[in-house]
Amino acid sequence: AQDIVQDVYVRALRFYRQFQPGTNIRAWLFKILRNTYINRFRRNARTPSQVGFEDFEHQPMDAEIGPGRPHNEGPEAEFFSRQTLGQIEEALVSLPEKFRQIVILSDVEGFSYKEIADIEDCPLGTVMSRLYRARRMLRDKLSENSDFQE
């Protein structure tokens, strides 16, 4: 994460002349971040990853809990938490890219509709329409996967 942030700052400084004063700098930086991530992902996809045995030798037993998660959760709470997160991730991944990107920008990253329109280079109405449709698709997919219905 630190490497990609550093790359974004380097690119932002290099292409600062392309920034239009008076526009949203946060959206401009996020667009650089997204493009940098996509480029890095494509470059890494071409080279297979290698993991050595040494990387796992000294891992703590509770490494699965992850940062920011309390260690005193019971097994039931951890199980349901994983199930819920897994279902949400699965439903999100199943969305078409144009809808998934809008949901991530709005609900995960917290961008406004106007900022998302700037990032995605599309009209504000398109952002609102895609977000509505994406949330409806997510709701339908999650209700299909749940054992109980309203």
C-alpha positions as CSV (number, residue, x, y, z in Angstrom):
1,A,0.0,0.0,0.0
2,Q,2.8,2.4,0.8
3,D,4.5,1.7,-2.5
4,I,1.4,2.4,-4.5
5,V,0.8,5.7,-2.5
6,Q,4.4,6.7,-3.3
7,D,3.9,5.9,-7.0
8,V,0.7,8.0,-7.0
9,Y,2.5,11.0,-5.5
10,V,5.3,10.7,-8.0
11,R,2.8,10.6,-10.9
12,A,0.8,13.5,-9.5
13,L,3.9,15.6,-9.3
14,R,5.0,14.6,-12.7
15,F,1.6,15.3,-14.3
16,Y,0.7,18.3,-12.1
17,R,0.5,20.5,-15.2
18,Q,-2.5,18.5,-16.4
19,F,-4.5,19.3,-13.2
20,Q,-7.1,21.9,-13.8
21,P,-7.3,24.4,-10.9
22,G,-10.7,24.7,-9.5
23,T,-11.6,21.1,-10.0
24,N,-11.6,18.4,-7.3
25,I,-8.1,17.4,-6.5
26,R,-9.2,14.4,-4.5
27,A,-11.0,12.9,-7.5
28,W,-8.0,13.6,-9.7
29,L,-5.7,11.9,-7.2
30,F,-8.1,8.9,-6.9
31,K,-8.1,8.6,-10.7
32,I,-4.3,8.4,-10.7
33,L,-4.5,5.8,-7.9
34,R,-7.0,3.7,-9.8
35,N,-4.9,3.8,-13.0
36,T,-1.7,3.1,-11.1
37,Y,-3.3,0.1,-9.4
38,I,-4.7,-1.3,-12.6
39,N,-1.3,-1.0,-14.3
40,R,0.4,-2.7,-11.4
41,F,-2.2,-5.4,-11.3
42,R,-1.8,-6.1,-15.0
43,R,2.0,-6.1,-14.7
44,N,1.9,-8.5,-11.7
45,A,-0.6,-10.8,-13.5
46,R,2.0,-11.5,-16.1
47,T,4.5,-12.8,-13.6
48,P,3.7,-15.7,-11.4
49,S,4.1,-15.1,-7.7
50,Q,6.5,-17.2,-5.6
51,V,6.1,-18.0,-2.0
52,G,8.8,-19.6,0.0
53,F,8.4,-21.9,3.0
54,E,10.4,-19.4,5.1
55,D,7.5,-16.9,4.8
56,F,5.2,-19.1,6.9
57,E,7.7,-20.5,9.4
58,H,7.3,-17.8,12.1
59,Q,3.6,-16.8,11.7
60,P,1.7,-16.4,14.9
61,M,-1.2,-18.9,15.4
62,D,-3.9,-16.1,15.5
63,A,-2.8,-14.5,12.2
64,E,-6.2,-15.3,10.7
65,I,-7.9,-12.9,13.0
66,G,-6.2,-9.9,11.3
67,P,-5.5,-6.4,12.4
68,G,-8.1,-4.4,14.2
69,R,-10.2,-7.5,15.1
70,P,-10.6,-8.3,18.8
71,H,-9.0,-11.5,20.0
72,N,-11.8,-12.2,22.5
73,E,-14.5,-13.0,19.9
74,G,-16.1,-16.4,20.3
75,P,-15.9,-18.9,17.5
76,E,-19.6,-18.3,16.7
77,A,-19.1,-14.6,16.2
78,E,-16.0,-15.2,14.1
79,F,-17.9,-17.8,12.0
80,F,-20.8,-15.5,11.3
81,S,-18.6,-12.5,10.6
82,R,-16.6,-14.5,8.0
83,Q,-19.8,-15.8,6.4
84,T,-21.3,-12.4,6.1
85,L,-18.2,-10.8,4.7
86,G,-17.7,-13.7,2.3
87,Q,-21.3,-13.4,1.0
88,I,-20.9,-9.6,0.6
89,E,-17.6,-10.0,-1.3
90,E,-19.1,-12.8,-3.4
91,A,-22.1,-10.7,-4.3
92,L,-19.9,-7.6,-5.0
93,V,-17.5,-9.6,-7.3
94,S,-20.5,-11.0,-9.2
95,L,-21.6,-7.5,-10.2
96,P,-20.6,-6.2,-13.7
97,E,-17.5,-4.0,-13.5
98,K,-19.2,-0.7,-14.2
99,F,-21.7,-1.2,-11.3
100,R,-19.1,-2.7,-8.9
101,Q,-16.8,0.3,-9.4
102,I,-19.6,2.8,-8.6
103,V,-20.6,0.9,-5.4
104,I,-17.0,0.8,-4.2
105,L,-16.4,4.5,-4.9
106,S,-19.6,5.5,-3.1
107,D,-20.1,3.1,-0.3
108,V,-16.5,2.0,0.5
109,E,-14.5,5.1,-0.4
110,G,-17.2,7.6,0.5
111,F,-17.0,9.8,-2.6
112,S,-19.9,12.0,-3.5
113,Y,-21.9,11.5,-6.7
114,K,-20.1,14.5,-8.3
115,E,-16.7,13.2,-7.4
116,I,-17.6,9.7,-8.8
117,A,-18.8,11.4,-12.0
118,D,-15.4,13.1,-12.3
119,I,-13.5,9.9,-11.6
120,E,-15.5,7.8,-14.0
121,D,-15.8,10.5,-16.7
122,C,-19.6,10.0,-16.9
123,P,-22.7,12.2,-16.3
124,L,-24.0,12.6,-12.7
125,G,-27.3,10.9,-13.7
126,T,-25.4,7.9,-14.9
127,V,-23.7,7.6,-11.6
128,M,-27.0,7.8,-9.7
129,S,-28.7,5.3,-12.0
130,R,-25.8,2.8,-11.8
131,L,-25.6,3.1,-8.0
132,Y,-29.3,2.5,-7.6
133,R,-29.2,-0.5,-9.9
134,A,-26.0,-1.9,-8.3
135,R,-27.4,-1.7,-4.8
136,R,-30.6,-3.4,-6.0
137,M,-28.5,-6.2,-7.6
138,L,-26.5,-6.6,-4.4
139,R,-29.7,-6.8,-2.3
140,D,-31.1,-9.4,-4.6
141,K,-28.0,-11.5,-4.6
142,L,-27.6,-11.3,-0.9
143,S,-31.3,-12.2,-0.3
144,E,-30.8,-15.3,-2.6
145,N,-27.9,-16.5,-0.5
146,S,-29.5,-16.0,2.9
147,D,-31.3,-18.8,4.6
148,F,-34.1,-16.5,5.8
149,Q,-36.3,-14.1,3.9
150,E,-38.1,-11.1,5.1
